[in-house]
Amino acid sequence: MALIGPEGKEQLRLVAKYGGIGFELALFIAVGYFGGNWLDKKFGTAPWLMYVGLGIGIAGGVNSIVRLVKSTDFNKL
């Protein structure tokens, strides 16, 4: 006997799909920021590589969100 029905399973699938958006965006930004900061320390440069890494992280996070939204069928929600 199943604990949840088909509608409940679909809701859990959607929560799993969209629940990690914030974490994924934060992860992209953090990796870009700290990667750029590490490169700045390694090469002894001003914080320009940190800014470049932060920009790349933000762009990657936004790109990930845009791809997720484009793949969403809003008629099913």
Secondary structure, DSSP 8 states (H G I E B T S, - for coil): --SS-HHHHHHHHHHHHHTTHHHHHHHHHHHHHHHHHHHHHHHT--THHHHHHHHHHHHHHHHHHHHHHHT--TTT-
